[in-house]
Amino acid sequence: MSQAATINIGSKVRVTRVRDRISNEMVDSLKADSTGTVTGFRTVDGKGIGVVVELSGGQTAWFFDDEITLA
């Protein structure tokens, strides 16, 4: 069972790693505070689930379920 199955919209999460390249602005935001709130989900690569997270700084991005953990 993937971790995404235990994460719901409204869950507080922490970004623990990022696999893909991200903007310098996003890097700075994650360094300042890597926590956020789950606002939705999306299908990625046809076989995985991406978790849409609104970070504490107001930015929204999606992450693979193995890049986040419950906060």
Secondary structure, DSSP 8 states (H G I E B T S, - for coil): --GGGG--TT-EEEE----S---HHHHHHHHH--EEEEEEEEEETTTEEEEEEEETTS-EEEEEGGGEEE-
